Amino acid sequence: MVSSDDVLSREPDETVQVLDADGTVVSPDLLPDLGAETLVSMYRDMLFCRRFDERMISLQRQGRIGTYSSLAGQEGSQMGSTYALAPEDLVSYQYREHGAVVGRGFPWEYLLYWAGHEAGNAALAELEIFPLNIAIADHLPHVVGAAMAMKLREESRVAVAHFGDGATSEGDFHEAMNFAGVYDVPAVFVCNNNQWAISTPRARQTASETFAQKATAYGFDGVQVDGMDPLATYVVTRAARERALDDSGEHPRPTLVEAVQYRFGAHTTADDPSVYRDDEEVEEWKRKDPLDRFETFLRDRRHLDDQRREEMEAEITEALADAVDRMESFEADPESMFDYTYAEATPGIREQRERFHDLREKYGDESFLRE
């Protein structure tokens, strides 16, 4: 197997790929040494992501959860990168990388966030996952800060940030990259280039030939990978993790990974992508579906057959149904909304809580509900 230096020293426009769109191994030297059960587990989690995505969109259309961000088409990069990490590594993501949660066990409480309860974010802490981030790119400086703390404490773990291509146009991105390079922190930045920042196409996002090459300005390596190839993403992220843990000074520790992929669905359930992109483009990218190519790879090696896949589907259906049932039976305390603004409540927050409590006592909760 090639070394991390061989993987990361490539030109930023030299896309790393292990499986092509047909599931054929095109780079045998990069094929990771993973056991059959690990490979099948990775596929199962990718399939879970796809089914989770479908179920969440359905729930949103029924008014049972709030606005949701679809991940369909990006399962390869999410699971490949997550499987390349150690359980103790810290992960922070934007709002579309649900695979980071699935790859670490998927606590049912995650659904609570999408139903409007911050308790869903709290459940992620035990999995070494930062709270889900909505504001574009503002989690990146926090990831760098966490990585700086890991370096100062001499911890053998890394901090990983997921974000979209649109985040590279935000000031927080540049500030985070600059600090990461200057302080040489153990961080991996995964730019999920899905070709669209809402309705802004990649060509209007930057004049740079690649997003990966942006790392050069900050003094560390950037590498481009086929994000719809889970094995290639695994290899690149694994190499970036090894580099981040190497404190010899031979190479800069941070790495910027550009995962080239496509968002099959809408930006969110509040978006209509038919307004700004062509169906032909979507269909062209769907022929590169990460699930299809990985399934072909596994079947060719007799790691997967119809029976095992049917068993996966049944198990996933049951797991999702149970999670939804738990979400909908959750009884939230409305006053908990005041718990998550500050570590310690300010006088203003305490006053608001007391006022809200008095109104509930006087008029009852029903007065706050719409028909």
C-alpha distance (Angstrom), angle and dihedral (degrees) to the residues before:
residue distance angle dihedral
M1 . . .
V2 3.80 . .
S3 3.79 120.7 .
S4 3.79 125.3 -107.6
D5 3.80 89.1 -109.8
D6 3.81 90.5 57.4
V7 3.80 90.6 52.2
L8 3.79 97.6 44.4
S9 3.80 99.1 39.5
R10 3.81 93.3 68.9
E11 3.76 122.3 113.5
P12 3.84 112.9 -88.6
D13 3.82 90.9 -114.0
E14 3.82 94.8 49.6
T15 3.79 100.5 99.1
V16 3.80 114.6 -145.6
Q17 3.79 111.6 -134.0
V18 3.81 133.6 168.7
L19 3.82 101.0 169.9
D20 3.78 123.6 35.8
A21 3.80 123.0 -144.8
D22 3.84 90.0 -83.2
G23 3.81 93.4 54.4
T24 3.80 93.9 -106.9
V25 3.80 119.0 143.3
V26 3.80 106.2 -115.9
S27 3.82 98.2 169.8
P28 3.82 108.6 42.4
D29 3.80 91.0 173.3
L30 3.81 89.8 62.0
L31 3.80 97.1 46.9
P32 3.83 104.8 123.4
D33 3.79 119.3 -124.9
L34 3.80 96.9 -117.1
G35 3.79 125.7 150.2
A36 3.80 122.4 -117.1
E37 3.80 93.6 -107.1
T38 3.79 92.2 52.0
L39 3.79 91.4 50.1
V40 3.80 92.1 48.4
S41 3.80 90.3 46.9
M42 3.80 89.6 53.1
Y43 3.80 90.1 51.4
R44 3.81 91.4 47.6
D45 3.78 90.7 53.2
M46 3.81 91.0 48.5
L47 3.80 89.4 51.5
F48 3.80 89.5 47.4
C49 3.81 88.5 53.8
R50 3.80 91.8 53.0
R51 3.81 93.4 48.0
F52 3.82 91.2 43.5
D53 3.79 88.5 53.0
E54 3.79 92.7 51.3
R55 3.79 92.4 47.4
M56 3.80 94.1 48.2
I57 3.79 92.9 50.7
S58 3.80 88.9 50.1
L59 3.81 91.3 49.8
Q60 3.79 91.4 49.8
R61 3.80 92.1 50.4
Q62 3.80 88.1 53.1
G63 3.80 91.6 51.6
R64 3.80 93.3 -114.5
I65 3.84 95.8 120.1
G66 3.79 135.0 20.0
T67 3.79 131.4 -106.7
Y68 3.79 111.2 -35.1
S69 3.83 134.4 -161.7
S70 3.80 115.0 -136.0
L71 3.81 121.2 -135.6
A72 3.84 99.8 -172.1
G73 3.81 110.3 139.8
Q74 3.79 93.8 23.6
E75 3.81 99.7 76.0
G76 3.81 92.5 105.2
S77 3.78 96.5 59.5
Q78 3.79 93.8 40.5
M79 3.78 97.3 51.3
G80 3.79 95.7 35.5
S81 3.79 91.8 53.5
T82 3.81 94.5 42.4
Y83 3.80 94.2 50.1
A84 3.80 89.7 51.8
L85 3.81 91.3 63.0
A86 3.78 133.2 80.8
P87 3.83 118.6 -117.4
E88 3.80 90.8 -111.1
D89 3.81 94.3 55.5
L90 3.78 114.3 107.7
V91 3.81 118.5 -120.7
S92 3.79 126.7 -164.3
Y93 3.77 121.3 179.7
Q94 3.77 141.0 -178.4
Y95 3.83 107.9 -125.5
R96 3.80 106.1 -79.9
E97 3.82 101.3 61.9
H98 3.80 97.0 88.4
G99 3.80 86.6 149.7
A100 3.79 89.5 77.8
V101 3.81 87.5 63.4
V102 3.80 94.5 42.5
G103 3.80 91.9 48.9
R104 3.79 90.4 55.7
G105 3.77 97.6 51.0
F106 3.81 104.9 -76.4
P107 3.81 106.0 -116.3
W108 3.81 109.2 -144.9
E109 3.80 88.4 -128.2
Y110 3.80 88.2 75.4
L111 3.80 88.0 80.9
L112 3.78 89.6 59.7
Y113 3.78 91.2 70.8
W114 3.79 91.7 57.6
A115 3.80 88.7 49.0
G116 3.81 89.9 56.0
H117 3.81 102.5 -94.5
E118 3.81 121.1 125.1
A119 3.80 88.2 -153.5
G120 3.80 84.8 82.7
N121 3.78 90.2 65.5
A122 3.80 92.5 46.5
A123 3.80 90.8 60.0
L124 3.81 90.3 61.5
A125 3.80 94.2 63.3
E126 3.80 92.7 74.9
L127 3.82 88.5 57.1
E128 3.83 93.4 53.5
I129 3.80 90.5 -108.7
F130 3.79 121.4 136.4
P131 3.81 116.1 -129.4
L132 3.78 114.3 -80.3
N133 3.81 110.4 -86.0
I134 3.80 124.3 -139.7
A135 3.82 103.9 170.4
I136 3.79 106.3 84.3
A137 3.83 114.3 -101.7
D138 3.79 97.6 -20.2
H139 3.80 90.8 117.7
L140 3.81 92.1 62.7
P141 3.84 97.4 79.2
H142 3.81 88.4 48.4
V143 3.80 90.4 54.1
V144 3.79 90.1 51.2
G145 3.80 89.7 49.8
A146 3.80 90.6 51.4
A147 3.79 90.0 49.3
M148 3.80 90.5 50.0
A149 3.81 88.9 53.7
M150 3.81 90.5 50.2
K151 3.78 89.6 52.3
L152 3.80 93.6 48.7
R153 3.80 90.8 48.5
E154 3.81 90.9 45.8
E155 3.81 90.9 -127.2
S156 3.79 119.6 170.1
R157 3.77 96.4 -129.8
V158 3.77 138.9 86.2
A159 3.80 139.0 -136.2
V160 3.80 117.5 -125.8
A161 3.80 126.1 -163.9
H162 3.80 126.3 -164.2
F163 3.79 120.2 -162.5
G164 3.78 140.5 149.9
D165 3.78 129.3 -103.9
G166 3.80 89.7 -103.5
A167 3.80 89.5 63.7
T168 3.81 89.9 67.8
S169 3.80 88.3 72.1
E170 3.79 92.1 59.6
G171 3.79 123.8 93.6
D172 3.80 91.2 -128.3
F173 3.80 89.4 64.2
H174 3.79 93.3 55.8
E175 3.78 94.0 42.9
A176 3.79 91.2 50.5
M177 3.81 93.5 47.6
N178 3.79 91.3 48.3
F179 3.81 93.7 50.5
A180 3.81 91.2 44.7
G181 3.80 91.1 54.1
V182 3.80 96.9 42.5
Y183 3.81 94.6 47.3
D184 3.81 94.4 35.5
V185 3.79 95.0 -134.5
P186 3.83 128.3 -174.9
A187 3.79 95.8 -107.3
V188 3.80 136.8 134.6
F189 3.80 118.9 -158.0
V190 3.80 115.7 -159.0
C191 3.79 112.9 -164.0
N192 3.80 107.5 -163.6
N193 3.79 100.1 -151.4
N194 3.79 101.0 -165.9
Q195 3.82 92.0 164.4
W196 3.82 95.6 -111.2
A197 3.81 134.3 71.7
I198 3.79 93.7 -163.0
S199 3.83 97.8 -62.7
T200 3.81 97.8 -17.1
P201 3.82 110.9 101.5
R202 3.77 121.8 -136.6
A203 3.83 90.6 -108.7
R204 3.81 90.2 60.6
Q205 3.80 93.3 44.8
T206 3.80 98.8 67.2
A207 3.78 141.9 -4.0
S208 3.81 89.8 -140.1
E209 3.78 114.8 110.9
T210 3.82 89.5 -130.4
F211 3.77 137.2 6.9
A212 3.80 89.4 -131.7
Q213 3.79 91.9 66.2
K214 3.80 90.8 62.3
A215 3.81 87.4 79.5
T216 3.81 90.3 69.3
A217 3.80 91.2 70.3
Y218 3.79 89.8 57.9
G219 3.77 97.4 47.7
F220 3.80 103.8 -105.0
D221 3.80 139.7 88.2
G222 3.77 127.6 -77.8
V223 3.78 122.7 -166.0
Q224 3.79 132.0 -173.2
V225 3.80 120.4 -141.1
D226 3.79 135.9 -179.3
G227 3.79 97.2 -103.9
M228 3.79 92.3 -163.9
D229 3.80 88.8 62.5
P230 3.83 108.5 79.2
L231 3.80 93.7 -166.8
A232 3.79 94.1 52.2
T233 3.80 90.8 47.6
Y234 3.80 89.2 49.2
V235 3.81 91.8 51.8
V236 3.80 94.5 48.1
T237 3.81 95.0 44.8
R238 3.81 90.9 46.6
A239 3.79 90.1 52.2
A240 3.81 91.1 47.2
R241 3.81 90.2 50.7
E242 3.81 91.8 51.4
R243 3.80 89.5 49.7
A244 3.81 91.3 49.5
L245 3.81 91.3 53.6
D246 3.81 93.3 49.0
D247 3.80 106.9 97.0
S248 3.81 95.1 172.7
G249 3.79 92.0 108.3
E250 3.79 92.0 -125.5
H251 3.82 91.3 116.8
P252 3.81 135.0 13.8
R253 3.80 108.6 -94.0
P254 3.84 102.3 -137.4
T255 3.81 122.7 79.6
L256 3.80 131.7 -168.3
V257 3.82 112.4 -146.9
E258 3.78 119.0 -164.9
A259 3.81 109.0 -159.0
V260 3.81 107.6 -162.4
Q261 3.80 110.8 -149.4
Y262 3.79 143.1 120.2
R263 3.77 137.6 -105.2
F264 3.80 104.9 -128.7
G265 3.79 96.2 -167.1
A266 3.77 138.2 35.8
H267 3.79 123.6 -52.7
T268 3.79 86.8 -112.3
T269 3.79 134.9 -20.1
A270 3.83 85.9 -89.8
D271 3.81 92.0 61.2
D272 3.82 133.3 86.1
P273 3.84 107.9 -155.0
S274 3.81 92.6 -177.2
V275 3.80 87.0 77.7
Y276 3.80 94.6 64.5
R277 3.82 109.6 22.5
D278 3.79 137.7 47.8
D279 3.78 125.8 -112.9
E280 3.81 89.1 -132.3
E281 3.79 90.4 61.7
V282 3.79 92.0 50.4
E283 3.81 92.6 49.1
E284 3.80 91.5 48.8
W285 3.80 90.8 56.0
K286 3.80 92.7 43.2
R287 3.79 88.0 63.4
K288 3.82 84.7 67.8
D289 3.82 92.8 53.8
P290 3.84 109.2 162.5
L291 3.82 92.3 -142.8
D292 3.79 94.4 53.0
R293 3.79 96.0 48.1
F294 3.81 93.9 45.5
E295 3.81 91.9 47.3
T296 3.81 90.0 52.3
F297 3.79 89.9 50.8
L298 3.81 92.3 51.0
R299 3.80 94.4 45.4
D300 3.81 91.8 49.7
R301 3.80 88.1 56.9
R302 3.81 92.8 44.3
H303 3.79 92.1 -117.8
L304 3.80 91.6 122.0
D305 3.79 135.1 36.2
D306 3.80 138.0 168.2
Q307 3.78 94.4 -88.3
R308 3.80 95.0 51.9
R309 3.77 91.9 46.0
E310 3.81 91.4 50.8
E311 3.79 89.0 50.9
M312 3.80 89.4 52.1
E313 3.79 91.8 50.9
A314 3.80 91.6 50.8
E315 3.80 93.2 47.2
I316 3.81 92.3 47.6
T317 3.79 92.5 48.1
E318 3.79 90.6 52.4
A319 3.81 93.6 45.9
L320 3.79 92.7 50.6
A321 3.79 92.8 46.1
D322 3.80 90.0 52.3
A323 3.81 91.9 48.8
V324 3.80 91.9 50.4
D325 3.80 91.6 48.5
R326 3.79 90.6 51.5
M327 3.78 91.8 47.5
E328 3.77 93.0 52.1
S329 3.81 93.5 46.1
F330 3.81 91.8 52.3
E331 3.80 112.3 117.1
A332 3.76 109.4 -152.6
D333 3.78 127.2 -161.5
P334 3.84 105.9 -127.0
E335 3.79 89.8 -149.2
S336 3.80 90.0 63.2
M337 3.81 87.4 82.7
F338 3.80 86.6 82.4
D339 3.81 93.5 55.9
Y340 3.80 100.0 73.4
T341 3.80 106.6 53.8
Y342 3.81 100.5 74.2
A343 3.78 134.6 12.2
E344 3.81 86.8 -123.0
A345 3.79 120.7 26.1
T346 3.80 115.0 -107.8
P347 3.82 121.5 -138.1
G348 3.80 88.9 -101.1
I349 3.80 93.3 52.4
R350 3.81 91.3 47.1
E351 3.79 90.1 51.1
Q352 3.79 92.0 50.3
R353 3.80 91.7 48.7
E354 3.80 91.8 50.7
R355 3.80 92.0 47.4
F356 3.81 91.5 49.8
H357 3.81 90.4 47.4
D358 3.80 91.5 52.2
L359 3.82 91.6 49.7
R360 3.79 91.4 51.3
E361 3.77 90.7 49.7
K362 3.81 92.5 48.6
Y363 3.81 101.8 41.7
G364 3.81 105.7 17.5
D365 3.80 128.5 -123.3
E366 3.79 92.3 -82.5
S367 3.78 90.4 70.9
F368 3.81 89.8 64.8
L369 3.80 94.4 54.0
R370 3.78 127.6 89.8
E371 3.78 121.6 -136.9
